Amino acid sequence: MKKKYVLLVLIIVISITLIVSFSNRQNNKLDEVKLNEKDSEMFAIMLQNDTGYEESSNNEWPTKDYTFNSSLSGCIDKNGNKIEEEGILTFDEETKLATVETSKTSYCYLYFDKKKLLGGDYILDSSPDNLSKELQGGMYRYQGTVDVVDNNYICFGTDNKDTCTNNPDIYMYRIIGIVGKDDTDKVDGVERDYDDTVSKGMIKVLKQTPLKEENIDTFQWDPVIDNTKTWSTSLLKKRLNGESNGNNKGNGGDTNIFLNSNNTLYPYMKDPTWTDKIVSKKWYEGDIDLYSFPDTVSELFNQEHGITEATFFRGEFYNAKWQQTTDVFKISLLSLSDFYYSVSNDDTRILSNPEAWTDAWINISDDEYTSTVMGQGQDYDPMLYIYILQSGAYNFAPQNWPTITRPIFYLNSNIALTGTGDITDPFFITN
């Protein structure tokens, strides 16, 4: 009889243990679920609005316009008391999975804050120290060395921050400048047209890592082959913009290398989701004369944007203005002034000490094309393009053929951004 009693007690103990164990496993299973598969009586989703928070009326996680607020979120036990354990409730933004690491839970509430959407106006209003004063034409520029300019990183081609930061050669860009006002400017009190293809809030960006091809003919901007005096009619411009030359042989053949190309490194450059965010615009073009090269970066900028006249020497001095291209297109190249704004914290003489400019935040890893050309006099036709040396100085072809090039474009003024612009938290486009 005694043995039967002991056996009965053991059976009861084992049964209770199994029931509790099973119950705990069930609780843990229920505590780690996707919202659209859960019992809606276990969770509440609180979404931020203009006045506070309100409970979501459906069972789906909020869109990418919201971010999880771990401070406000929490759980209560079966007696209605808040569970004070830290870290019991987590939410994975990528997998959309809420995890509760306790068996005491009866009910959880997840708070989501609406992301603050930024644009060009916000960046201007925040007035970072390394954003230069307004230039003629309404443009503000990031200016300074790599130690000064550290908050102008932006992702393009993905809305996933990790994808961008883990693949910077593909997705990472840098903001060059921001259009601070619309397309008119007053010079000496007279209002004049500046650029009718840009408007307030547009952001000018360049690719952080330049394009590079082993086949030098792909990038070659050969003035003899091109038979052109301008950047806008060159083969390189057409190749960057995915335009056809109508040729299929040799250096003159069609070789698209960026926009609308089949380059697997930049699939987003064929995706309207992204390419529609790029402005089709007219670009200024002209040439620079080495005999009368501008003294300061701002003077060079003003020449390259048709604001002031460039001075040339052809036996005698004369002036000529840069003009806008006849047609609109999306992709241009780094210009000389674009680069020199990244090498100095002030507006000092451009050629003062180019060897010290290796700390530019636009990193020149090899000789690199610009969209600036150099006039060679009346007896030399066509003109020659200028390229930037690794030292920060410039030279001109055909002494050498650069093997890399760096796309530049403007983003529409209606885009919305999140992030701080830091390399670990770059701006990325949310719409």
SVG drawing of the C-alpha trace seen along z (x, -y; Angstrom):
<svg xmlns="http://www.w3.org/2000/svg" viewBox="-10 -97 63 99">
<polyline fill="none" stroke="black" stroke-width="0.4" points="0.0,0.0 2.8,-2.3 4.5,-1.6 1.3,-2.4 1.0,-5.7 4.6,-6.7 4.0,-5.7 0.8,-7.8 2.6,-10.8 5.4,-10.4 2.8,-10.2 1.1,-13.4 4.4,-15.3 5.6,-14.2 2.2,-15.2 2.3,-18.6 5.8,-19.1 4.9,-18.2 1.8,-20.4 3.9,-23.4 6.7,-22.7 4.2,-22.4 2.4,-25.5 5.7,-27.5 6.7,-26.3 3.3,-27.3 3.6,-30.7 7.1,-31.3 5.8,-30.2 3.0,-32.7 5.3,-35.4 7.4,-35.3 5.1,-35.8 4.6,-38.1 1.8,-40.5 -0.3,-39.5 -0.3,-35.9 -1.0,-36.7 -4.0,-36.8 -4.9,-40.5 -5.9,-40.3 -2.2,-39.9 -0.7,-43.0 -1.7,-46.6 0.1,-48.8 0.2,-52.5 1.0,-54.9 2.2,-58.5 0.1,-61.2 0.1,-65.0 -1.4,-65.0 0.0,-61.9 -0.6,-58.2 -3.6,-56.2 -4.1,-52.5 -3.8,-51.0 -7.1,-49.7 -5.5,-46.7 -3.1,-43.8 -0.3,-44.8 3.1,-46.3 3.4,-50.0 5.1,-51.1 8.7,-52.2 7.6,-55.7 7.5,-54.7 10.2,-53.5 9.9,-51.4 9.9,-53.3 11.5,-50.9 11.2,-53.4 7.4,-53.6 6.7,-50.0 6.2,-47.3 4.1,-44.4 1.8,-43.7 1.3,-40.4 -1.9,-38.5 -2.7,-40.7 -2.4,-43.9 0.9,-44.9 3.7,-46.3 6.6,-43.9 9.7,-45.8 12.2,-43.3 14.5,-45.1 14.7,-43.8 11.7,-41.5 10.2,-43.1 12.2,-43.7 11.2,-44.5 13.3,-43.7 12.7,-46.4 14.0,-44.2 12.1,-40.9 9.1,-42.7 9.2,-40.3 8.2,-41.1 9.9,-38.9 8.8,-38.7 11.3,-36.9 9.1,-36.0 6.3,-33.6 4.5,-36.1 3.1,-38.2 -0.6,-38.7 -0.6,-41.8 2.0,-44.0 1.8,-47.4 4.2,-48.5 4.7,-52.2 5.9,-53.5 7.1,-57.0 6.5,-58.7 9.9,-59.3 10.8,-62.9 11.1,-63.4 13.9,-65.8 14.6,-67.6 17.0,-70.2 15.3,-72.9 15.9,-71.0 19.6,-70.6 19.8,-74.3 17.9,-75.3 20.0,-73.1 23.0,-75.3 25.9,-72.8 29.2,-74.5 30.7,-73.0 27.9,-74.2 29.3,-77.2 27.5,-80.6 25.2,-81.1 26.8,-81.6 25.4,-83.5 22.6,-81.6 21.2,-80.4 23.5,-77.4 25.0,-76.4 28.0,-74.1 29.6,-71.7 33.1,-73.1 36.2,-71.9 38.6,-69.0 37.7,-65.4 38.1,-66.3 35.5,-69.1 32.9,-67.7 31.6,-64.4 27.8,-64.7 26.9,-64.8 26.6,-61.0 23.5,-59.9 22.3,-56.5 20.8,-56.2 19.4,-53.0 18.2,-51.4 16.1,-52.4 17.8,-50.0 20.6,-51.6 22.5,-48.3 22.5,-47.5 24.0,-50.9 26.6,-51.0 27.7,-47.5 28.0,-48.2 29.3,-51.8 30.9,-51.4 27.5,-50.8 25.0,-52.8 26.9,-55.6 26.9,-59.1 28.0,-62.5 25.9,-65.7 27.8,-68.5 25.3,-71.3 21.7,-72.4 19.7,-74.9 18.6,-77.5 16.2,-79.5 14.5,-79.5 16.1,-80.2 16.5,-83.9 19.2,-86.0 20.0,-89.7 23.4,-91.0 23.9,-94.7 20.2,-95.0 19.2,-93.6 17.2,-90.4 18.3,-87.9 17.7,-84.3 20.0,-81.9 19.0,-78.3 15.4,-77.5 16.0,-73.7 16.7,-73.8 14.5,-75.0 14.7,-75.5 15.4,-72.3 17.1,-70.3 20.2,-68.4 23.3,-68.0 25.1,-64.7 28.1,-62.8 29.0,-59.2 31.4,-58.6 33.3,-55.8 34.0,-56.7 33.3,-54.4 36.3,-52.5 36.8,-50.3 39.8,-48.3 39.1,-49.2 40.3,-52.8 38.4,-53.2 35.1,-53.0 35.9,-56.3 38.0,-58.0 36.8,-61.5 38.9,-61.9 38.4,-65.3 39.6,-64.0 37.2,-61.0 34.4,-63.1 34.9,-65.9 33.4,-68.2 34.3,-71.3 31.8,-70.7 31.2,-68.2 27.5,-67.8 28.2,-66.4 31.0,-64.0 30.8,-60.3 31.5,-60.1 28.4,-62.2 26.3,-60.0 27.7,-56.8 27.0,-58.0 23.4,-59.0 22.6,-55.8 22.3,-57.6 23.0,-56.0 25.6,-57.4 24.4,-55.5 27.8,-53.8 28.8,-50.2 32.5,-50.0 35.7,-51.0 35.8,-54.0 32.8,-55.5 30.6,-52.6 27.6,-52.5 28.9,-51.6 26.4,-52.6 28.1,-52.7 25.7,-54.2 22.1,-55.4 20.0,-52.8 23.1,-50.5 23.2,-46.7 25.9,-47.2 25.0,-44.8 26.6,-47.1 24.0,-49.8 20.7,-48.0 18.9,-50.9 20.0,-53.1 17.4,-51.3 14.7,-51.4 12.2,-54.3 11.7,-54.2 15.1,-55.8 15.8,-57.4 12.6,-59.4 14.1,-61.1 17.0,-62.5 16.4,-65.9 16.7,-66.3 18.3,-69.7 20.4,-72.0 24.1,-72.1 26.5,-75.0 29.5,-74.4 32.4,-76.4 36.2,-76.5 38.9,-77.8 42.1,-79.5 45.3,-78.6 46.7,-82.1 44.0,-83.7 42.9,-80.9 40.6,-82.2 42.3,-82.9 39.6,-81.5 37.1,-78.7 34.1,-81.0 35.4,-82.8 35.8,-79.4 32.3,-78.4 30.9,-81.6 32.6,-81.1 31.4,-77.4 27.8,-78.5 27.6,-81.3 27.4,-84.0 30.6,-85.8 32.6,-85.9 35.7,-83.9 38.8,-85.8 40.9,-84.4 44.2,-85.3 44.5,-84.9 47.3,-87.3 45.1,-89.7 42.5,-89.3 38.8,-88.9 35.8,-87.6 33.3,-84.9 30.4,-83.4 29.7,-79.8 26.3,-78.8 23.6,-76.3 23.4,-73.2 20.7,-73.1 19.2,-69.8 18.4,-68.5 20.1,-65.4 20.5,-63.8 24.1,-62.8 27.1,-65.1 30.6,-64.9 32.6,-66.4 33.7,-69.9 36.8,-71.7 34.9,-73.9 33.0,-70.8 36.4,-69.3 38.1,-72.4 35.2,-73.0 36.3,-69.7 39.9,-70.6 39.9,-73.8 38.0,-75.3 38.1,-78.8 38.2,-80.5 41.9,-80.6 43.9,-80.7 43.3,-77.5 46.8,-76.7 48.5,-77.7 49.5,-74.2 47.8,-71.4 50.2,-68.7 48.5,-69.4 45.1,-68.7 45.2,-64.9 42.8,-65.2 39.9,-66.3 36.6,-64.7 36.1,-64.0 38.8,-61.3 40.7,-61.2 42.2,-57.7 43.4,-58.1 43.5,-60.7 39.8,-61.6 37.8,-63.3 36.0,-66.6 33.3,-68.2 35.6,-71.3 37.4,-71.9 40.4,-74.2 40.6,-76.6 43.8,-76.2 43.6,-79.2 42.2,-79.9 44.7,-77.5 43.8,-74.5 40.4,-72.9 38.7,-71.2 39.3,-72.0 40.9,-69.6 39.2,-68.3 40.8,-68.9 41.3,-66.1 42.3,-66.1 45.5,-64.5 45.8,-62.5 47.8,-65.4 44.8,-67.7 46.3,-69.7 44.8,-69.5 46.2,-68.6 44.7,-68.3 44.6,-65.6 46.0,-64.3 49.1,-64.0 47.3,-61.2 44.0,-59.4 42.2,-59.1 40.7,-55.6 37.9,-56.7 35.0,-59.1 32.5,-60.2 28.7,-60.8 27.0,-63.8 23.2,-64.6 20.5,-66.6 17.7,-65.0 14.2,-66.4 13.2,-68.9 10.2,-66.8 12.2,-63.8 12.0,-63.0 15.1,-61.9 15.8,-60.3 19.1,-60.0 21.8,-62.4 24.2,-62.3 27.0,-60.6 28.8,-57.7 27.2,-55.3 23.8,-56.9 23.6,-58.4 20.6,-60.2 18.4,-57.8 15.4,-58.5 12.0,-57.4 9.7,-58.3"/>
</svg>
